[in-house]
Amino acid sequence: MYDLQANLQANQDQKLDPEERELIMALAPLYRQQLDAALQRGMEQGLQQGIQQGIQQGQRLIIEKVTSLLALPPQQLSQYLLQLSQLSREQLLARFPIASP
């Protein structure tokens, strides 16, 4: 459809039947709607994939942090957790900044 419309505009000196011209002009908005819908679906799928990847990256980061904490000797882990429990919300957020995806 796009090719037909482009050809019509490029070859305006060609004699087309009024019916052919009318058909092309009538179909052009339908083609545009389909194209816009396909672009919208593509953007939505891309956004969804980005969100999913961000979530997965966040989960991986949490697992890595927990794994490294569990690798500490029990006494050191207890001290660390005790220190964390005494921090304010602002101090915790400063110590563990939220990474943007």
C-alpha positions as CSV (number, residue, x, y, z in Angstrom):
1,M,0.0,0.0,0.0
2,Y,2.8,2.4,0.9
3,D,4.5,1.6,-2.4
4,L,1.2,2.4,-4.3
5,Q,0.8,5.7,-2.5
6,A,4.5,6.6,-3.1
7,N,4.2,5.7,-6.8
8,L,1.0,7.8,-7.1
9,Q,2.8,10.8,-5.6
10,A,5.9,10.3,-7.7
11,N,4.1,9.7,-11.0
12,Q,1.3,12.3,-10.7
13,D,1.6,13.0,-14.4
14,Q,0.5,9.4,-15.1
15,K,-3.1,9.1,-15.9
16,L,-4.9,7.0,-13.3
17,D,-8.6,6.3,-13.4
18,P,-10.4,8.3,-10.8
19,E,-11.5,5.0,-9.3
20,E,-7.9,3.8,-8.9
21,R,-6.9,7.1,-7.3
22,E,-9.9,7.0,-5.0
23,L,-9.1,3.4,-4.0
24,I,-5.5,4.2,-3.2
25,M,-6.5,7.3,-1.2
26,A,-9.2,5.3,0.7
27,L,-6.7,2.5,1.6
28,A,-3.9,4.9,2.7
29,P,-5.5,5.7,6.1
30,L,-6.1,2.0,6.8
31,Y,-2.5,1.3,6.0
32,R,-1.4,4.1,8.3
33,Q,-3.6,2.7,11.1
34,Q,-2.0,-0.7,10.7
35,L,1.5,0.7,10.7
36,D,0.8,2.8,13.8
37,A,-0.7,-0.2,15.6
38,A,2.4,-2.3,14.7
39,L,4.7,0.4,16.0
40,Q,2.7,0.7,19.2
41,R,2.9,-3.1,19.8
42,G,6.6,-3.0,19.1
43,M,7.2,-0.2,21.6
44,E,5.1,-2.0,24.2
45,Q,7.0,-5.2,23.7
46,G,10.3,-3.4,24.0
47,L,9.2,-1.7,27.2
48,Q,8.0,-5.0,28.6
49,Q,11.4,-6.7,27.8
50,G,13.3,-3.8,29.3
51,I,11.3,-4.0,32.5
52,Q,11.8,-7.8,32.6
53,Q,15.5,-7.5,32.1
54,G,15.7,-4.8,34.8
55,I,13.9,-7.1,37.3
56,Q,16.1,-10.0,36.4
57,Q,19.2,-7.8,36.9
58,G,17.9,-6.6,40.3
59,Q,17.3,-10.2,41.4
60,R,20.8,-11.2,40.3
61,L,22.3,-8.3,42.3
62,I,20.3,-9.3,45.4
63,I,21.4,-12.9,45.1
64,E,25.0,-11.9,44.7
65,K,24.8,-9.6,47.8
66,V,23.1,-12.3,49.9
67,T,25.6,-15.0,48.7
68,S,28.5,-12.7,49.7
69,L,27.0,-12.1,53.1
70,L,26.4,-15.8,53.7
71,A,30.0,-16.4,52.9
72,L,31.1,-14.4,55.9
73,P,32.0,-16.3,59.1
74,P,29.0,-16.5,61.5
75,Q,30.4,-14.1,64.1
76,Q,31.3,-11.4,61.4
77,L,27.8,-11.9,59.8
78,S,26.1,-11.4,63.2
79,Q,28.1,-8.2,63.8
80,Y,27.3,-6.9,60.4
81,L,23.6,-7.6,60.7
82,L,23.5,-6.0,64.2
83,Q,25.2,-2.8,62.7
84,L,22.6,-2.7,59.9
85,S,19.7,-3.0,62.3
86,Q,20.9,0.1,64.2
87,L,21.0,2.3,61.1
88,S,18.2,4.7,60.1
89,R,16.3,4.4,56.9
90,E,18.4,7.2,55.3
91,Q,21.6,5.6,56.4
92,L,20.6,2.2,54.9
93,L,19.6,3.9,51.7
94,A,22.9,5.7,51.5
95,R,24.8,2.5,52.3
96,F,22.8,0.4,49.7
97,P,21.9,2.8,46.9
98,I,19.3,1.6,44.4
99,A,21.0,1.0,41.1
100,S,18.9,2.1,38.1
101,P,18.6,-0.5,35.3
